[in-house]
Amino acid sequence: MKLHILVVGRNPQIMETVLRLINAQENWEAFGALTDEDGWQLIQQHPMDLVLIGGGVDEHSEQFFSTACEEINPAIRVIRHYGGGSGLLFTEIKEAMNLKN
């Protein structure tokens, strides 16, 4: 079963790196959004399991995604990614989704 992840961020270069890292993992598929509007469209078009809030995204936008996901599907997890390399990224995702290492 594939894990679908929406990555919301404001920096195109960081977004590219995070998407590449996530999509390189077996059974993980990531979609990226640089704006709230793009993220909202992706959530409506694809069944997401996790929304990863990246750097540069303010609290208002984070709250928007938390509320929107709760309304669409309360099982969608919304977490903040603070950076720190691929090991931390993968750990954050696995912990949020209760996956074994």
Gaussian input, Z-matrix of N, CA and C with variables (Angstrom, degrees):
# hf/3-21g

backbone

0 1
 N
 C     1     B1
 C     2     B2     1     A1
 N     3     B3     2     A2     1     D1
 C     4     B4     3     A3     2     D2
 C     5     B5     4     A4     3     D3
 N     6     B6     5     A5     4     D4
 C     7     B7     6     A6     5     D5
 C     8     B8     7     A7     6     D6
 N     9     B9     8     A8     7     D7
 C    10    B10     9     A9     8     D8
 C    11    B11    10    A10     9     D9
 N    12    B12    11    A11    10    D10
 C    13    B13    12    A12    11    D11
 C    14    B14    13    A13    12    D12
 N    15    B15    14    A14    13    D13
 C    16    B16    15    A15    14    D14
 C    17    B17    16    A16    15    D15
 N    18    B18    17    A17    16    D16
 C    19    B19    18    A18    17    D17
 C    20    B20    19    A19    18    D18
 N    21    B21    20    A20    19    D19
 C    22    B22    21    A21    20    D20
 C    23    B23    22    A22    21    D21
 N    24    B24    23    A23    22    D22
 C    25    B25    24    A24    23    D23
 C    26    B26    25    A25    24    D24
 N    27    B27    26    A26    25    D25
 C    28    B28    27    A27    26    D26
 C    29    B29    28    A28    27    D27
 N    30    B30    29    A29    28    D28
 C    31    B31    30    A30    29    D29
 C    32    B32    31    A31    30    D30
 N    33    B33    32    A32    31    D31
 C    34    B34    33    A33    32    D32
 C    35    B35    34    A34    33    D33
 N    36    B36    35    A35    34    D34
 C    37    B37    36    A36    35    D35
 C    38    B38    37    A37    36    D36
 N    39    B39    38    A38    37    D37
 C    40    B40    39    A39    38    D38
 C    41    B41    40    A40    39    D39
 N    42    B42    41    A41    40    D40
 C    43    B43    42    A42    41    D41
 C    44    B44    43    A43    42    D42
 N    45    B45    44    A44    43    D43
 C    46    B46    45    A45    44    D44
 C    47    B47    46    A46    45    D45
 N    48    B48    47    A47    46    D46
 C    49    B49    48    A48    47    D47
 C    50    B50    49    A49    48    D48
 N    51    B51    50    A50    49    D49
 C    52    B52    51    A51    50    D50
 C    53    B53    52    A52    51    D51
 N    54    B54    53    A53    52    D52
 C    55    B55    54    A54    53    D53
 C    56    B56    55    A55    54    D54
 N    57    B57    56    A56    55    D55
 C    58    B58    57    A57    56    D56
 C    59    B59    58    A58    57    D57
 N    60    B60    59    A59    58    D58
 C    61    B61    60    A60    59    D59
 C    62    B62    61    A61    60    D60
 N    63    B63    62    A62    61    D61
 C    64    B64    63    A63    62    D62
 C    65    B65    64    A64    63    D63
 N    66    B66    65    A65    64    D64
 C    67    B67    66    A66    65    D65
 C    68    B68    67    A67    66    D66
 N    69    B69    68    A68    67    D67
 C    70    B70    69    A69    68    D68
 C    71    B71    70    A70    69    D69
 N    72    B72    71    A71    70    D70
 C    73    B73    72    A72    71    D71
 C    74    B74    73    A73    72    D72
 N    75    B75    74    A74    73    D73
 C    76    B76    75    A75    74    D74
 C    77    B77    76    A76    75    D75
 N    78    B78    77    A77    76    D76
 C    79    B79    78    A78    77    D77
 C    80    B80    79    A79    78    D78
 N    81    B81    80    A80    79    D79
 C    82    B82    81    A81    80    D80
 C    83    B83    82    A82    81    D81
 N    84    B84    83    A83    82    D82
 C    85    B85    84    A84    83    D83
 C    86    B86    85    A85    84    D84
 N    87    B87    86    A86    85    D85
 C    88    B88    87    A87    86    D86
 C    89    B89    88    A88    87    D87
 N    90    B90    89    A89    88    D88
 C    91    B91    90    A90    89    D89
 C    92    B92    91    A91    90    D90
 N    93    B93    92    A92    91    D91
 C    94    B94    93    A93    92    D92
 C    95    B95    94    A94    93    D93
 N    96    B96    95    A95    94    D94
 C    97    B97    96    A96    95    D95
 C    98    B98    97    A97    96    D96
 N    99    B99    98    A98    97    D97
 C   100   B100    99    A99    98    D98
 C   101   B101   100   A100    99    D99
 N   102   B102   101   A101   100   D100
 C   103   B103   102   A102   101   D101
 C   104   B104   103   A103   102   D102
 N   105   B105   104   A104   103   D103
 C   106   B106   105   A105   104   D104
 C   107   B107   106   A106   105   D105
 N   108   B108   107   A107   106   D106
 C   109   B109   108   A108   107   D107
 C   110   B110   109   A109   108   D108
 N   111   B111   110   A110   109   D109
 C   112   B112   111   A111   110   D110
 C   113   B113   112   A112   111   D111
 N   114   B114   113   A113   112   D112
 C   115   B115   114   A114   113   D113
 C   116   B116   115   A115   114   D114
 N   117   B117   116   A116   115   D115
 C   118   B118   117   A117   116   D116
 C   119   B119   118   A118   117   D117
 N   120   B120   119   A119   118   D118
 C   121   B121   120   A120   119   D119
 C   122   B122   121   A121   120   D120
 N   123   B123   122   A122   121   D121
 C   124   B124   123   A123   122   D122
 C   125   B125   124   A124   123   D123
 N   126   B126   125   A125   124   D124
 C   127   B127   126   A126   125   D125
 C   128   B128   127   A127   126   D126
 N   129   B129   128   A128   127   D127
 C   130   B130   129   A129   128   D128
 C   131   B131   130   A130   129   D129
 N   132   B132   131   A131   130   D130
 C   133   B133   132   A132   131   D131
 C   134   B134   133   A133   132   D132
 N   135   B135   134   A134   133   D133
 C   136   B136   135   A135   134   D134
 C   137   B137   136   A136   135   D135
 N   138   B138   137   A137   136   D136
 C   139   B139   138   A138   137   D137
 C   140   B140   139   A139   138   D138
 N   141   B141   140   A140   139   D139
 C   142   B142   141   A141   140   D140
 C   143   B143   142   A142   141   D141
 N   144   B144   143   A143   142   D142
 C   145   B145   144   A144   143   D143
 C   146   B146   145   A145   144   D144
 N   147   B147   146   A146   145   D145
 C   148   B148   147   A147   146   D146
 C   149   B149   148   A148   147   D147
 N   150   B150   149   A149   148   D148
 C   151   B151   150   A150   149   D149
 C   152   B152   151   A151   150   D150
 N   153   B153   152   A152   151   D151
 C   154   B154   153   A153   152   D152
 C   155   B155   154   A154   153   D153
 N   156   B156   155   A155   154   D154
 C   157   B157   156   A156   155   D155
 C   158   B158   157   A157   156   D156
 N   159   B159   158   A158   157   D157
 C   160   B160   159   A159   158   D158
 C   161   B161   160   A160   159   D159
 N   162   B162   161   A161   160   D160
 C   163   B163   162   A162   161   D161
 C   164   B164   163   A163   162   D162
 N   165   B165   164   A164   163   D163
 C   166   B166   165   A165   164   D164
 C   167   B167   166   A166   165   D165
 N   168   B168   167   A167   166   D166
 C   169   B169   168   A168   167   D167
 C   170   B170   169   A169   168   D168
 N   171   B171   170   A170   169   D169
 C   172   B172   171   A171   170   D170
 C   173   B173   172   A172   171   D171
 N   174   B174   173   A173   172   D172
 C   175   B175   174   A174   173   D173
 C   176   B176   175   A175   174   D174
 N   177   B177   176   A176   175   D175
 C   178   B178   177   A177   176   D176
 C   179   B179   178   A178   177   D177
 N   180   B180   179   A179   178   D178
 C   181   B181   180   A180   179   D179
 C   182   B182   181   A181   180   D180
 N   183   B183   182   A182   181   D181
 C   184   B184   183   A183   182   D182
 C   185   B185   184   A184   183   D183
 N   186   B186   185   A185   184   D184
 C   187   B187   186   A186   185   D185
 C   188   B188   187   A187   186   D186
 N   189   B189   188   A188   187   D187
 C   190   B190   189   A189   188   D188
 C   191   B191   190   A190   189   D189
 N   192   B192   191   A191   190   D190
 C   193   B193   192   A192   191   D191
 C   194   B194   193   A193   192   D192
 N   195   B195   194   A194   193   D193
 C   196   B196   195   A195   194   D194
 C   197   B197   196   A196   195   D195
 N   198   B198   197   A197   196   D196
 C   199   B199   198   A198   197   D197
 C   200   B200   199   A199   198   D198
 N   201   B201   200   A200   199   D199
 C   202   B202   201   A201   200   D200
 C   203   B203   202   A202   201   D201
 N   204   B204   203   A203   202   D202
 C   205   B205   204   A204   203   D203
 C   206   B206   205   A205   204   D204
 N   207   B207   206   A206   205   D205
 C   208   B208   207   A207   206   D206
 C   209   B209   208   A208   207   D207
 N   210   B210   209   A209   208   D208
 C   211   B211   210   A210   209   D209
 C   212   B212   211   A211   210   D210
 N   213   B213   212   A212   211   D211
 C   214   B214   213   A213   212   D212
 C   215   B215   214   A214   213   D213
 N   216   B216   215   A215   214   D214
 C   217   B217   216   A216   215   D215
 C   218   B218   217   A217   216   D216
 N   219   B219   218   A218   217   D217
 C   220   B220   219   A219   218   D218
 C   221   B221   220   A220   219   D219
 N   222   B222   221   A221   220   D220
 C   223   B223   222   A222   221   D221
 C   224   B224   223   A223   222   D222
 N   225   B225   224   A224   223   D223
 C   226   B226   225   A225   224   D224
 C   227   B227   226   A226   225   D225
 N   228   B228   227   A227   226   D226
 C   229   B229   228   A228   227   D227
 C   230   B230   229   A229   228   D228
 N   231   B231   230   A230   229   D229
 C   232   B232   231   A231   230   D230
 C   233   B233   232   A232   231   D231
 N   234   B234   233   A233   232   D232
 C   235   B235   234   A234   233   D233
 C   236   B236   235   A235   234   D234
 N   237   B237   236   A236   235   D235
 C   238   B238   237   A237   236   D236
 C   239   B239   238   A238   237   D237
 N   240   B240   239   A239   238   D238
 C   241   B241   240   A240   239   D239
 C   242   B242   241   A241   240   D240
 N   243   B243   242   A242   241   D241
 C   244   B244   243   A243   242   D242
 C   245   B245   244   A244   243   D243
 N   246   B246   245   A245   244   D244
 C   247   B247   246   A246   245   D245
 C   248   B248   247   A247   246   D246
 N   249   B249   248   A248   247   D247
 C   250   B250   249   A249   248   D248
 C   251   B251   250   A250   249   D249
 N   252   B252   251   A251   250   D250
 C   253   B253   252   A252   251   D251
 C   254   B254   253   A253   252   D252
 N   255   B255   254   A254   253   D253
 C   256   B256   255   A255   254   D254
 C   257   B257   256   A256   255   D255
 N   258   B258   257   A257   256   D256
 C   259   B259   258   A258   257   D257
 C   260   B260   259   A259   258   D258
 N   261   B261   260   A260   259   D259
 C   262   B262   261   A261   260   D260
 C   263   B263   262   A262   261   D261
 N   264   B264   263   A263   262   D262
 C   265   B265   264   A264   263   D263
 C   266   B266   265   A265   264   D264
 N   267   B267   266   A266   265   D265
 C   268   B268   267   A267   266   D266
 C   269   B269   268   A268   267   D267
 N   270   B270   269   A269   268   D268
 C   271   B271   270   A270   269   D269
 C   272   B272   271   A271   270   D270
 N   273   B273   272   A272   271   D271
 C   274   B274   273   A273   272   D272
 C   275   B275   274   A274   273   D273
 N   276   B276   275   A275   274   D274
 C   277   B277   276   A276   275   D275
 C   278   B278   277   A277   276   D276
 N   279   B279   278   A278   277   D277
 C   280   B280   279   A279   278   D278
 C   281   B281   280   A280   279   D279
 N   282   B282   281   A281   280   D280
 C   283   B283   282   A282   281   D281
 C   284   B284   283   A283   282   D282
 N   285   B285   284   A284   283   D283
 C   286   B286   285   A285   284   D284
 C   287   B287   286   A286   285   D285
 N   288   B288   287   A287   286   D286
 C   289   B289   288   A288   287   D287
 C   290   B290   289   A289   288   D288
 N   291   B291   290   A290   289   D289
 C   292   B292   291   A291   290   D290
 C   293   B293   292   A292   291   D291
 N   294   B294   293   A293   292   D292
 C   295   B295   294   A294   293   D293
 C   296   B296   295   A295   294   D294
 N   297   B297   296   A296   295   D295
 C   298   B298   297   A297   296   D296
 C   299   B299   298   A298   297   D297
 N   300   B300   299   A299   298   D298
 C   301   B301   300   A300   299   D299
 C   302   B302   301   A301   300   D300

   B1=1.4509
   B2=1.5240
   B3=1.3109
   B4=1.4618
   B5=1.5222
   B6=1.3294
   B7=1.4546
   B8=1.5259
   B9=1.3377
   B10=1.4611
   B11=1.5239
   B12=1.3339
   B13=1.4593
   B14=1.5241
   B15=1.3251
   B16=1.4526
   B17=1.5211
   B18=1.3210
   B19=1.4522
   B20=1.5259
   B21=1.3338
   B22=1.4552
   B23=1.5232
   B24=1.3159
   B25=1.4494
   B26=1.5144
   B27=1.2957
   B28=1.4650
   B29=1.5237
   B30=1.3329
   B31=1.4523
   B32=1.5329
   B33=1.3421
   B34=1.4708
   B35=1.5244
   B36=1.3284
   B37=1.4686
   B38=1.5316
   B39=1.3263
   B40=1.4680
   B41=1.5198
   B42=1.3307
   B43=1.4629
   B44=1.5197
   B45=1.3201
   B46=1.4649
   B47=1.5240
   B48=1.3159
   B49=1.4616
   B50=1.5268
   B51=1.3260
   B52=1.4698
   B53=1.5260
   B54=1.3327
   B55=1.4629
   B56=1.5220
   B57=1.3275
   B58=1.4683
   B59=1.5245
   B60=1.3340
   B61=1.4631
   B62=1.5260
   B63=1.3318
   B64=1.4652
   B65=1.5202
   B66=1.3306
   B67=1.4657
   B68=1.5252
   B69=1.3213
   B70=1.4626
   B71=1.5285
   B72=1.3330
   B73=1.4582
   B74=1.5351
   B75=1.3061
   B76=1.4570
   B77=1.5262
   B78=1.3052
   B79=1.4619
   B80=1.5303
   B81=1.3351
   B82=1.4570
   B83=1.5228
   B84=1.3231
   B85=1.4651
   B86=1.5148
   B87=1.3358
   B88=1.4647
   B89=1.5167
   B90=1.3147
   B91=1.4492
   B92=1.5199
   B93=1.3265
   B94=1.4530
   B95=1.5084
   B96=1.3261
   B97=1.4593
   B98=1.5232
   B99=1.3256
   B100=1.4578
   B101=1.5269
   B102=1.3367
   B103=1.4643
   B104=1.5241
   B105=1.3218
   B106=1.4618
   B107=1.5233
   B108=1.3257
   B109=1.4574
   B110=1.5290
   B111=1.3414
   B112=1.4686
   B113=1.5270
   B114=1.3235
   B115=1.4615
   B116=1.5160
   B117=1.3209
   B118=1.4622
   B119=1.5278
   B120=1.3298
   B121=1.4657
   B122=1.5251
   B123=1.3254
   B124=1.4635
   B125=1.5278
   B126=1.3245
   B127=1.4679
   B128=1.5261
   B129=1.3126
   B130=1.4590
   B131=1.5296
   B132=1.3357
   B133=1.4657
   B134=1.5237
   B135=1.3426
   B136=1.4612
   B137=1.5301
   B138=1.3068
   B139=1.4659
   B140=1.5308
   B141=1.3095
   B142=1.4656
   B143=1.5222
   B144=1.3279
   B145=1.4589
   B146=1.5217
   B147=1.3377
   B148=1.4537
   B149=1.5216
   B150=1.3349
   B151=1.4616
   B152=1.5222
   B153=1.3270
   B154=1.4537
   B155=1.5289
   B156=1.3212
   B157=1.4593
   B158=1.5219
   B159=1.3222
   B160=1.4520
   B161=1.5165
   B162=1.3171
   B163=1.4475
   B164=1.5285
   B165=1.3223
   B166=1.4525
   B167=1.5093
   B168=1.3272
   B169=1.4641
   B170=1.5285
   B171=1.3301
   B172=1.4684
   B173=1.5328
   B174=1.3313
   B175=1.4734
   B176=1.5213
   B177=1.3187
   B178=1.4678
   B179=1.5261
   B180=1.3237
   B181=1.4649
   B182=1.5257
   B183=1.3245
   B184=1.4633
   B185=1.5278
   B186=1.3280
   B187=1.4679
   B188=1.5267
   B189=1.3375
   B190=1.4625
   B191=1.5224
   B192=1.3449
   B193=1.4624
   B194=1.5278
   B195=1.3096
   B196=1.4692
   B197=1.5272
   B198=1.3237
   B199=1.4601
   B200=1.5267
   B201=1.3252
   B202=1.4613
   B203=1.5265
   B204=1.3273
   B205=1.4668
   B206=1.5244
   B207=1.3029
   B208=1.4664
   B209=1.5196
   B210=1.3334
   B211=1.4620
   B212=1.5213
   B213=1.3259
   B214=1.4699
   B215=1.5194
   B216=1.3311
   B217=1.4626
   B218=1.5293
   B219=1.3176
   B220=1.4663
   B221=1.5298
   B222=1.3267
   B223=1.4635
   B224=1.5267
   B225=1.3364
   B226=1.4651
   B227=1.5209
   B228=1.2984
   B229=1.4693
   B230=1.5321
   B231=1.3157
   B232=1.4645
   B233=1.5266
   B234=1.3367
   B235=1.4640
   B236=1.5239
   B237=1.3114
   B238=1.4655
   B239=1.5297
   B240=1.3364
   B241=1.4637
   B242=1.5202
   B243=1.3135
   B244=1.4547
   B245=1.5180
   B246=1.3132
   B247=1.4633
   B248=1.5179
   B249=1.3185
   B250=1.4500
   B251=1.5110
   B252=1.3186
   B253=1.4545
   B254=1.5103
   B255=1.3285
   B256=1.4598
   B257=1.5254
   B258=1.3279
   B259=1.4664
   B260=1.5147
   B261=1.3234
   B262=1.4590
   B263=1.5242
   B264=1.3220
   B265=1.4666
   B266=1.5203
   B267=1.3182
   B268=1.4610
   B269=1.5254
   B270=1.3216
   B271=1.4600
   B272=1.5231
   B273=1.3292
   B274=1.4669
   B275=1.5290
   B276=1.3109
   B277=1.4661
   B278=1.5236
   B279=1.3227
   B280=1.4626
   B281=1.5215
   B282=1.3326
   B283=1.4588
   B284=1.5233
   B285=1.3303
   B286=1.4604
   B287=1.5181
   B288=1.3158
   B289=1.4622
   B290=1.5357
   B291=1.3376
   B292=1.4701
   B293=1.5269
   B294=1.3380
   B295=1.4556
   B296=1.5130
   B297=1.3160
   B298=1.4581
   B299=1.5095
   B300=1.3286
   B301=1.4691
   B302=1.4956
   A1=108.76
   A2=116.15
   A3=121.56
   A4=110.88
   A5=115.83
   A6=123.58
   A7=107.78
   A8=116.75
   A9=121.99
   A10=109.34
   A11=115.40
   A12=122.09
   A13=109.80
   A14=115.96
   A15=121.27
   A16=108.06
   A17=116.44
   A18=121.85
   A19=107.36
   A20=116.57
   A21=121.90
   A22=107.35
   A23=116.48
   A24=121.28
   A25=110.11
   A26=116.19
   A27=120.28
   A28=113.26
   A29=117.43
   A30=121.00
   A31=109.40
   A32=117.79
   A33=120.21
   A34=114.17
   A35=118.26
   A36=120.43
   A37=111.18
   A38=116.33
   A39=119.52
   A40=109.78
   A41=117.37
   A42=121.32
   A43=110.50
   A44=116.43
   A45=121.01
   A46=111.22
   A47=117.01
   A48=121.46
   A49=111.55
   A50=116.99
   A51=120.81
   A52=110.31
   A53=117.55
   A54=120.37
   A55=110.97
   A56=116.81
   A57=120.46
   A58=110.71
   A59=117.07
   A60=121.11
   A61=111.58
   A62=116.09
   A63=119.39
   A64=110.83
   A65=117.07
   A66=120.07
   A67=113.43
   A68=117.71
   A69=120.93
   A70=111.84
   A71=116.69
   A72=120.73
   A73=109.93
   A74=114.94
   A75=119.91
   A76=109.71
   A77=116.45
   A78=124.63
   A79=114.25
   A80=117.61
   A81=121.67
   A82=107.94
   A83=116.33
   A84=121.24
   A85=108.41
   A86=115.60
   A87=120.61
   A88=111.09
   A89=114.32
   A90=123.65
   A91=106.71
   A92=117.76
   A93=120.34
   A94=112.77
   A95=115.87
   A96=122.36
   A97=109.10
   A98=115.61
   A99=120.85
   A100=112.09
   A101=116.50
   A102=120.87
   A103=109.41
   A104=116.09
   A105=120.20
   A106=110.45
   A107=116.43
   A108=120.73
   A109=111.36
   A110=116.16
   A111=119.89
   A112=110.80
   A113=116.54
   A114=120.52
   A115=111.96
   A116=116.68
   A117=121.61
   A118=110.08
   A119=117.53
   A120=120.45
   A121=111.16
   A122=116.91
   A123=120.32
   A124=111.66
   A125=116.59
   A126=119.91
   A127=110.71
   A128=116.78
   A129=120.51
   A130=111.98
   A131=117.39
   A132=121.89
   A133=113.47
   A134=117.41
   A135=121.36
   A136=109.72
   A137=118.09
   A138=119.65
   A139=109.97
   A140=117.23
   A141=121.81
   A142=110.58
   A143=114.60
   A144=121.52
   A145=111.19
   A146=115.54
   A147=121.14
   A148=109.66
   A149=115.90
   A150=121.81
   A151=106.55
   A152=115.30
   A153=122.85
   A154=107.77
   A155=116.47
   A156=122.02
   A157=108.29
   A158=116.24
   A159=121.03
   A160=113.66
   A161=114.44
   A162=122.27
   A163=112.60
   A164=115.03
   A165=121.22
   A166=114.86
   A167=116.87
   A168=120.95
   A169=107.63
   A170=116.36
   A171=120.12
   A172=111.78
   A173=114.41
   A174=120.34
   A175=112.39
   A176=117.14
   A177=120.81
   A178=110.60
   A179=116.56
   A180=120.89
   A181=111.15
   A182=116.99
   A183=120.12
   A184=110.24
   A185=116.59
   A186=120.78
   A187=110.91
   A188=116.63
   A189=120.74
   A190=110.30
   A191=116.78
   A192=119.94
   A193=111.60
   A194=117.44
   A195=120.18
   A196=110.62
   A197=116.27
   A198=120.96
   A199=111.01
   A200=116.99
   A201=121.22
   A202=111.46
   A203=116.63
   A204=119.87
   A205=111.06
   A206=117.37
   A207=121.24
   A208=110.39
   A209=116.77
   A210=121.22
   A211=111.86
   A212=117.08
   A213=120.99
   A214=111.13
   A215=115.46
   A216=120.98
   A217=108.32
   A218=118.01
   A219=120.70
   A220=114.26
   A221=118.18
   A222=120.87
   A223=112.44
   A224=118.04
   A225=120.56
   A226=108.67
   A227=116.68
   A228=121.68
   A229=108.50
   A230=116.33
   A231=122.36
   A232=106.82
   A233=116.00
   A234=120.42
   A235=109.58
   A236=115.34
   A237=121.49
   A238=108.37
   A239=114.58
   A240=121.37
   A241=107.52
   A242=116.00
   A243=120.98
   A244=113.69
   A245=117.97
   A246=119.81
   A247=109.90
   A248=116.28
   A249=119.12
   A250=114.17
   A251=117.63
   A252=119.75
   A253=113.78
   A254=114.63
   A255=120.50
   A256=112.43
   A257=118.25
   A258=120.01
   A259=111.64
   A260=116.43
   A261=120.64
   A262=110.74
   A263=117.12
   A264=121.38
   A265=110.95
   A266=116.37
   A267=120.27
   A268=111.37
   A269=117.12
   A270=120.99
   A271=110.79
   A272=117.06
   A273=120.58
   A274=111.22
   A275=116.20
   A276=120.49
   A277=110.42
   A278=116.80
   A279=120.36
   A280=111.77
   A281=117.51
   A282=120.54
   A283=111.21
   A284=116.99
   A285=120.66
   A286=111.27
   A287=116.61
   A288=121.52
   A289=112.80
   A290=116.50
   A291=121.48
   A292=112.29
   A293=114.96
   A294=120.27
   A295=109.74
   A296=116.41
   A297=120.90
   A298=109.17
   A299=116.71
   A300=120.59
   A301=112.05
   D1=132.50
   D2=-175.40
   D3=-88.22
   D4=138.06
   D5=176.29
   D6=-92.84
   D7=122.28
   D8=-178.74
   D9=-102.81
   D10=124.83
   D11=-173.30
   D12=-125.26
   D13=127.91
   D14=171.12
   D15=-97.80
   D16=125.31
   D17=177.09
   D18=-105.70
   D19=120.99
   D20=178.35
   D21=-110.13
   D22=122.69
   D23=179.87
   D24=-152.34
   D25=176.10
   D26=-177.90
   D27=-118.20
   D28=-9.36
   D29=-177.42
   D30=-107.75
   D31=115.02
   D32=-176.53
   D33=-59.65
   D34=-37.19
   D35=-178.36
   D36=-69.42
   D37=-43.06
   D38=177.35
   D39=-65.72
   D40=-41.02
   D41=178.50
   D42=-57.35
   D43=-46.30
   D44=179.94
   D45=-57.94
   D46=-43.45
   D47=-179.67
   D48=-66.35
   D49=-46.92
   D50=-178.97
   D51=-62.81
   D52=-43.07
   D53=178.83
   D54=-62.79
   D55=-42.11
   D56=179.63
   D57=-61.92
   D58=-44.64
   D59=-179.49
   D60=-63.03
   D61=-46.02
   D62=-178.39
   D63=-67.35
   D64=-45.76
   D65=-177.57
   D66=-68.25
   D67=-16.25
   D68=176.23
   D69=-77.29
   D70=-12.19
   D71=-179.29
   D72=-85.76
   D73=136.57
   D74=179.02
   D75=-62.78
   D76=133.26
   D77=176.66
   D78=70.22
   D79=17.78
   D80=173.41
   D81=-119.02
   D82=137.87
   D83=176.38
   D84=-133.86
   D85=125.28
   D86=-177.24
   D87=-114.24
   D88=144.97
   D89=174.54
   D90=-122.76
   D91=143.25
   D92=-178.01
   D93=-114.66
   D94=144.81
   D95=176.46
   D96=-137.21
   D97=125.57
   D98=177.41
   D99=-92.13
   D100=-11.53
   D101=177.39
   D102=-129.39
   D103=158.29
   D104=176.65
   D105=-62.49
   D106=-38.72
   D107=-178.86
   D108=-61.79
   D109=-45.21
   D110=178.35
   D111=-63.67
   D112=-40.47
   D113=178.15
   D114=-62.52
   D115=-42.87
   D116=179.17
   D117=-61.68
   D118=-43.06
   D119=178.51
   D120=-62.22
   D121=-42.44
   D122=179.87
   D123=-64.20
   D124=-39.73
   D125=177.90
   D126=-62.30
   D127=-36.53
   D128=179.97
   D129=-75.00
   D130=-27.76
   D131=-176.02
   D132=-89.39
   D133=-26.92
   D134=-174.33
   D135=-130.87
   D136=138.73
   D137=175.46
   D138=-72.55
   D139=109.73
   D140=-178.15
   D141=-94.11
   D142=148.66
   D143=174.12
   D144=-103.53
   D145=-28.22
   D146=-173.69
   D147=-147.81
   D148=139.22
   D149=170.65
   D150=-115.28
   D151=121.52
   D152=-178.25
   D153=-104.21
   D154=113.99
   D155=-178.35
   D156=-91.44
   D157=118.85
   D158=-175.89
   D159=-99.33
   D160=-171.55
   D161=-177.23
   D162=-62.76
   D163=146.06
   D164=177.99
   D165=85.35
   D166=-7.87
   D167=179.72
   D168=-87.98
   D169=121.90
   D170=-176.04
   D171=-78.73
   D172=170.32
   D173=-177.47
   D174=-61.82
   D175=-34.91
   D176=179.09
   D177=-60.56
   D178=-46.17
   D179=179.01
   D180=-66.68
   D181=-40.24
   D182=178.28
   D183=-61.35
   D184=-42.30
   D185=178.37
   D186=-65.43
   D187=-38.03
   D188=177.07
   D189=-56.87
   D190=-48.35
   D191=-178.30
   D192=-68.36
   D193=-37.57
   D194=177.40
   D195=-60.88
   D196=-46.57
   D197=-179.01
   D198=-67.42
   D199=-45.59
   D200=-179.11
   D201=-61.45
   D202=-43.46
   D203=-179.79
   D204=-67.37
   D205=-38.07
   D206=177.81
   D207=-59.85
   D208=-39.29
   D209=-179.68
   D210=-72.87
   D211=-39.31
   D212=-177.93
   D213=-74.70
   D214=-49.43
   D215=-177.40
   D216=-161.34
   D217=106.81
   D218=-178.20
   D219=-59.20
   D220=-14.64
   D221=179.48
   D222=-78.41
   D223=-14.08
   D224=178.58
   D225=-69.58
   D226=124.97
   D227=178.27
   D228=-89.06
   D229=142.94
   D230=175.27
   D231=-124.37
   D232=119.08
   D233=-179.86
   D234=-132.05
   D235=159.41
   D236=176.71
   D237=-100.58
   D238=134.09
   D239=175.65
   D240=-105.31
   D241=125.17
   D242=-175.22
   D243=-99.60
   D244=3.95
   D245=-177.12
   D246=90.26
   D247=-167.90
   D248=176.51
   D249=107.16
   D250=11.53
   D251=174.99
   D252=98.80
   D253=169.53
   D254=-173.55
   D255=-66.34
   D256=-34.33
   D257=-179.59
   D258=-61.27
   D259=-45.22
   D260=178.16
   D261=-66.84
   D262=-41.81
   D263=177.81
   D264=-56.40
   D265=-50.39
   D266=-178.72
   D267=-64.56
   D268=-38.86
   D269=178.42
   D270=-63.51
   D271=-43.97
   D272=178.43
   D273=-59.45
   D274=-44.70
   D275=-179.60
   D276=-65.05
   D277=-47.77
   D278=-178.52
   D279=-62.64
   D280=-40.65
   D281=178.59
   D282=-66.09
   D283=-42.48
   D284=-179.19
   D285=-62.96
   D286=-35.25
   D287=-176.38
   D288=-98.70
   D289=5.50
   D290=-178.79
   D291=54.87
   D292=44.70
   D293=178.50
   D294=-95.78
   D295=149.07
   D296=177.09
   D297=-78.53
   D298=148.69
   D299=179.38
   D300=-73.57

